[in-house]
């Protein structure tokens, strides 16, 4: 029996910086019925609140691809940061192949960009940095820098990221052990929810580990081929057409032998 529903945002339930009214309504209904609704995203916390109307439909928010957990009272339950010395070493990678580097805190993204000779520096002394993004000018450069980073920073979690609606790839750098799945598991364990009681939905490369390892992993119709390959199932509808809640409505109808549509009162 499913107890926890985990949802990525971009390309999963978020379209044009909005979660649809039907999705918010349906997930809110599931929440009142006792299901634990969890957002698991690469976005920072402030951004999540902005695009979800304060995420009232969710019980918990996992941000920065696994670096933090917040409850629905905006209380921080868990966080891991990147060491300042490590950040300074990472910033040295900046060269003419970069568009920018994003330094991500709870409520702000600080950009590090410009030409190599006149790049704009960010003071990190007083920042809690939960993840860093490397944006490069082409996907080939992403692959090259990725291999170098893996060799120099084996204790960080470094992934190549791509959303289903973009051709562009970039690098996401998180503290060690911080993945979406590892943090979902930490949260589930604290709630006495077993892995088989978790269903997760996603579309992009940073969703692969959670779809692969959660009890049930569902890829959106629009998901990247690599994501669909590891999923237990694929939604009939895409993220633009409420694919997640239509899948859940059918799932609960089948399991409970009772019609439970996403537009029920």
Secondary structure as GFF3:
##gff-version 3
##sequence-region A 1 265
A	DSSP	beta_strand	4	7	.	.	.	ID=ss1
A	DSSP	beta_strand	14	15	.	.	.	ID=ss2
A	DSSP	beta_strand	18	19	.	.	.	ID=ss3
A	DSSP	alpha_helix	21	32	.	.	.	ID=ss4
A	DSSP	beta_strand	36	40	.	.	.	ID=ss5
A	DSSP	alpha_helix	45	52	.	.	.	ID=ss6
A	DSSP	beta_strand	60	63	.	.	.	ID=ss7
A	DSSP	beta_strand	68	71	.	.	.	ID=ss8
A	DSSP	beta_strand	76	79	.	.	.	ID=ss9
A	DSSP	alpha_helix	84	91	.	.	.	ID=ss10
A	DSSP	beta_strand	98	104	.	.	.	ID=ss11
A	DSSP	beta_strand	109	112	.	.	.	ID=ss12
A	DSSP	beta_strand	131	136	.	.	.	ID=ss13
A	DSSP	alpha_helix	139	152	.	.	.	ID=ss14
A	DSSP	beta_strand	157	161	.	.	.	ID=ss15
A	DSSP	beta_strand	170	174	.	.	.	ID=ss16
A	DSSP	alpha_helix	180	190	.	.	.	ID=ss17
A	DSSP	three_ten_helix	195	197	.	.	.	ID=ss18
A	DSSP	beta_strand	198	202	.	.	.	ID=ss19
A	DSSP	three_ten_helix	205	207	.	.	.	ID=ss20
A	DSSP	alpha_helix	208	213	.	.	.	ID=ss21
A	DSSP	beta_strand	216	219	.	.	.	ID=ss22
A	DSSP	alpha_helix	225	230	.	.	.	ID=ss23
A	DSSP	beta_strand	233	234	.	.	.	ID=ss24
A	DSSP	three_ten_helix	239	241	.	.	.	ID=ss25
A	DSSP	alpha_helix	243	256	.	.	.	ID=ss26
###
